[in-house]
């Protein structure tokens, strides 16, 4: 089975939210939708966290190439001011 993309996860979450907004959804169906929603939300969050980690590892040079930051982003946030 293909792993759903981030966008697929978000689309399904929107569908689930729309279904849960309806008043005619039986309780057992609502609980199953809620559980699926939680699982998809966690999967989407994990995807975002992985992407954020990857972005922190790379920095773009002026010529457009990427290089590992090796903590450069965090170090520059500490302030590299000279006295």
GROMACS elastic network, one bead per residue, 0.5 to 0.9 nm:
[ bonds ]
;  ai    aj funct       b0    kb
    2     5     6  0.89268   500
    4     7     6  0.79437   500
    4     8     6  0.56408   500
    4     9     6  0.62941   500
    5     8     6  0.50156   500
    5     9     6  0.62383   500
    5    10     6  0.87059   500
    5    44     6  0.84054   500
    5    47     6  0.87746   500
    6     9     6  0.50766   500
    6    10     6  0.63338   500
    6    11     6  0.87033   500
    6    43     6  0.81463   500
    6    44     6  0.56696   500
    6    45     6  0.89104   500
    6    47     6  0.67890   500
    6    48     6  0.82255   500
    7    10     6  0.50892   500
    7    11     6  0.61450   500
    7    12     6  0.85982   500
    7    44     6  0.85613   500
    8    11     6  0.50892   500
    8    12     6  0.61615   500
    8    13     6  0.85299   500
    9    12     6  0.52324   500
    9    13     6  0.61509   500
    9    14     6  0.87316   500
    9    40     6  0.58778   500
    9    41     6  0.74692   500
    9    43     6  0.77263   500
    9    44     6  0.62848   500
   10    14     6  0.62644   500
   10    15     6  0.86998   500
   10    40     6  0.79469   500
   10    41     6  0.79616   500
   10    44     6  0.73914   500
   11    14     6  0.51505   500
   11    15     6  0.63766   500
   11    16     6  0.87306   500
   12    16     6  0.61293   500
   12    17     6  0.85698   500
   12    37     6  0.80384   500
   12    40     6  0.79674   500
   13    16     6  0.50162   500
   13    17     6  0.61246   500
   13    18     6  0.85556   500
   13    36     6  0.85725   500
   13    37     6  0.58716   500
   13    38     6  0.88977   500
   13    40     6  0.69613   500
   13    41     6  0.73791   500
   14    17     6  0.50954   500
   14    18     6  0.61649   500
   14    19     6  0.86318   500
   15    18     6  0.51009   500
   15    19     6  0.62145   500
   15    20     6  0.86549   500
   16    19     6  0.50618   500
   16    20     6  0.61269   500
   16    21     6  0.86225   500
   16    33     6  0.61435   500
   16    34     6  0.75357   500
   16    36     6  0.82089   500
   16    37     6  0.65609   500
   17    20     6  0.51003   500
   17    21     6  0.62447   500
   17    33     6  0.85436   500
   17    34     6  0.85187   500
   17    37     6  0.81090   500
   18    21     6  0.51962   500
   18    22     6  0.69176   500
   19    22     6  0.55055   500
   19    23     6  0.87840   500
   19    25     6  0.73157   500
   19    30     6  0.80444   500
   19    33     6  0.80807   500
   20    23     6  0.76716   500
   20    25     6  0.69679   500
   20    30     6  0.61817   500
   20    33     6  0.74417   500
   20    34     6  0.78495   500
   21    25     6  0.85101   500
   22    25     6  0.61014   500
   23    26     6  0.84244   500
   25    28     6  0.83828   500
   25    29     6  0.64414   500
   25    30     6  0.61075   500
   26    29     6  0.53343   500
   26    30     6  0.61325   500
   26    31     6  0.87042   500
   27    31     6  0.61238   500
   27    32     6  0.86027   500
   28    31     6  0.51724   500
   28    32     6  0.62658   500
   28    33     6  0.86552   500
   29    32     6  0.50853   500
   29    33     6  0.61201   500
   29    34     6  0.85183   500
   30    33     6  0.50798   500
   30    34     6  0.60411   500
   30    35     6  0.85839   500
   31    35     6  0.61442   500
   31    36     6  0.85984   500
   32    35     6  0.51368   500
   32    36     6  0.62044   500
   32    37     6  0.85312   500
   33    36     6  0.50649   500
   33    37     6  0.60183   500
   33    38     6  0.86688   500
   34    38     6  0.62903   500
   34    39     6  0.87456   500
   35    38     6  0.51992   500
   35    39     6  0.63866   500
   35    40     6  0.87288   500
   36    39     6  0.51139   500
   36    40     6  0.61482   500
   36    41     6  0.84769   500
   37    40     6  0.51273   500
   37    41     6  0.59560   500
   37    42     6  0.85471   500
   38    41     6  0.50410   500
   38    42     6  0.61869   500
   38    43     6  0.86349   500
   39    42     6  0.52362   500
   39    43     6  0.62729   500
   39    44     6  0.87043   500
   40    44     6  0.60844   500
   40    45     6  0.84741   500
   41    44     6  0.51279   500
   41    45     6  0.60796   500
   41    46     6  0.85935   500
   42    45     6  0.50203   500
   42    46     6  0.61468   500
   42    47     6  0.86437   500
   43    46     6  0.51225   500
   43    47     6  0.63082   500
   43    48     6  0.87734   500
   44    47     6  0.50616   500
   44    48     6  0.63147   500
   44    49     6  0.86936   500
   45    48     6  0.50741   500
   45    49     6  0.61596   500
   45    50     6  0.86100   500
   46    49     6  0.50525   500
   46    50     6  0.61523   500
   46    51     6  0.86010   500
   47    50     6  0.51710   500
   47    51     6  0.62430   500
   47    52     6  0.86300   500
   48    51     6  0.50634   500
   48    52     6  0.60817   500
   48    53     6  0.85694   500
   49    52     6  0.50212   500
   49    53     6  0.61525   500
   49    54     6  0.86432   500
   50    53     6  0.50917   500
   50    54     6  0.62710   500
   50    55     6  0.87031   500
   51    54     6  0.50670   500
   51    55     6  0.61936   500
   51    56     6  0.86508   500
   52    55     6  0.50773   500
   52    56     6  0.62599   500
   52    57     6  0.87591   500
   53    56     6  0.51641   500
   53    57     6  0.64781   500
   54    57     6  0.50898   500
   54    58     6  0.66398   500
   55    58     6  0.53392   500
   55    59     6  0.74854   500
   56    59     6  0.75091   500
   56    68     6  0.85538   500
   56    69     6  0.72046   500
   56    70     6  0.88479   500
   56    71     6  0.81320   500
   56    73     6  0.72683   500
   56    74     6  0.88419   500
   57    67     6  0.80945   500
   57    68     6  0.53199   500
   57    69     6  0.53477   500
   57    70     6  0.67492   500
   57    71     6  0.77567   500
   57    73     6  0.87979   500
   58    66     6  0.60477   500
   58    67     6  0.55017   500
   58    69     6  0.53584   500
   58    70     6  0.84004   500
   59    65     6  0.84505   500
   59    66     6  0.55613   500
   59    67     6  0.55814   500
   59    68     6  0.63215   500
   59    69     6  0.57832   500
   59    72     6  0.85855   500
   59    73     6  0.81945   500
   60    63     6  0.79700   500
   60    64     6  0.58365   500
   60    65     6  0.57706   500
   60    67     6  0.65145   500
   60    68     6  0.89126   500
   61    64     6  0.53310   500
   61    65     6  0.54323   500
   61    66     6  0.59287   500
   61    67     6  0.71888   500
   62    65     6  0.74547   500
   63    66     6  0.88453   500
   68    71     6  0.85350   500
   68    72     6  0.86872   500
   69    73     6  0.66486   500
   70    73     6  0.81603   500
   70    74     6  0.89760   500
   71    74     6  0.52908   500
   71    75     6  0.59728   500
   71    76     6  0.85351   500
   72    76     6  0.59609   500
   72    77     6  0.85218   500
   73    76     6  0.53397   500
   73    77     6  0.63929   500
   74    77     6  0.51904   500
   74    78     6  0.68076   500
   75    78     6  0.53915   500
   75    79     6  0.73410   500
   75    80     6  0.78968   500
   76    79     6  0.55543   500
   76    80     6  0.61430   500
   77    80     6  0.79980   500
   79    82     6  0.89980   500
